Amino acid sequence: HWQWPKGEDPRSTIAAIEFSPNQQRLVAAVSGQNRSLMWEVVSGKQIAELPHEDVRGVSYCPDGRSLVTGGLNQHLCFWNGETGEQIHKHEFKQDESNPQDLRMNAIRFSPRGDTFATANLDGMLRIWNRHDASLKSKIRPA
C-alpha cells in the first residue's frame, strides 16, 4: 500500500507515472505540486524530488541513465535516472515568430532513446531529437 504526499492543493494529482527500465525506480509527475517524485520500488524510499513548474509528463530513456519531464510551462527538464539530479533544461519560447502552443500534456521516449514525443495543447504530436531538443517532425491526429 502506498500513499503519495497530496499536499495542500486539493487538485493535486498524479499526471504521469513511469518505471525505470530496470524496474528499480518509480517516478511520478505530480500535477498541482510543480514536481515529480522518485522512489526506490523495493523499499518505497523517496530518492529525489524533481522540481518542474506545471509538470504533466515524465518518461525514462530506455538506457535508464536519464529521464525527461515536460509540462505546461513549455520546458523540458532532463534528469539523472538514478539520482534525480538535473542534467539540462530546455526552454521553448512562444512569441510572434513562434506562435505554436508548446505546452506539453504528455511526453514519451522512443524505444531507441534517440528521440522523444510530446503531446501539446495545440493538438499536435511533436517528435524531438533527444540530444539538442530540435524538432524532427509534427503529426496532427485526425
N, C-alpha and C positions, 0 to 999 in steps of 0.2 A: 504494500500500500504506500502511496506517495502523495503528499500534499505539497503543492507548489506555493511559494510565498506570494499570495494575491496582492498584498499591499493595501494602500488607501483607496485606489481608484476602483469603483465597482464595475467599470467597463473593462478592466484588465483581464486579458485572456491570452491563452497561448495561440499565436497565429500560425506557427510552424514548429515542427519538431523533427529531428533527424539523428540517427545513429551514425557514429563514425564507421568507416569501412571495416575496422577490426572489432566492432561492436563493444568496445571498452568505454566509449564516451557517448553521452547523450546531450544534445544541445536543443534548447527551446527558445524561440523568438517570442518574447512576452510583449504583446501589444498593450499599450497603456502604461508601460513602465520604462519605455525607452532603453531596453536592454535585452540581451539574450543571456541565458544561464547555461553553464556547462557542468555536468556531473560525471563521476565515475559510475558506471552501471552497477557493478557488483556491490560496492559499498554504499552507494547513494550519496557519497560525499560531494558537495559542491566544490568544483575546481576553480571556476572563474566566473566573473561577471563581465559581459562584453557590452559596453555602453554603445548604443546606437539609437539616435532620436527617431521616433516613429517607425521602428523596425517592424517588418511584416514577413520576412522570409530569411531562411538560413539553409545552407547547403554545404556538405563536406565534399572536398575534392576526393576523387576515388583513391588517391595515394594516401589519404588520411593526414597528410602533413599540414594542410591548411583548410580553412572553411571561409565562406563569404556570407555576409549579411547584407540585406537590402531593405529599403523601406520608402516611406512616403517623403522623406527629406531629400530624395534624389542622390543619396550617397551609397556607394558600395564600400564596405569595410572588409578587409582581408585579415584573418586571424591565424595564429599558430594553432593547429588542430589538436595538439596535446596540452598546451599550457593556457591557451586563450589570450595570449599576448597579441596586441595589434601589430600587424606587419605593414599594412599600407591602407590608405583611404583614398578613394577616388570620388570626386565631387563633380556631378554633371551640372552644367549651367543652362538654365532656361531663360531665354531673353528673346528679343525681336528677331535675331538672326537664327535662333533655335527655338521655335515655338512649340516643340513637341512636349508632351506631358510625360516626363521620365520618372514620375513617382512609381515605385515598384510595389506590387502586391504579392509577388512570389518570385523565387529565384531557384535555379537548379543547375548544378554542374553536369556536363556531358559525361558519358561513361569513360572517355579517354582523359578527361580533365583539362583539355586544352581550350575549351570554350564553356560558356555557361549561358543560360537563357533567363530572361526576365519577362514577367507578365506585367505590363504597365497599365496605368489607369486610362490611357488614351485608347485602350483596346488592342494595342499591338503587342506581339511577342517579338522580343529582340534577342539576337544571338550575338554574343560579345567574345572577343579574344581575351583569354584569361590574363595574359602577360602584360598587356597595356590598356585593357578595357576599351579597345577600339571596337566600333560597331562592325560586325561582319554581314549581317542581314536582318531584315524585318519581315514578319509574317503577320498578315491581318486575317484572323479567323473569320470564316464565313458566318 
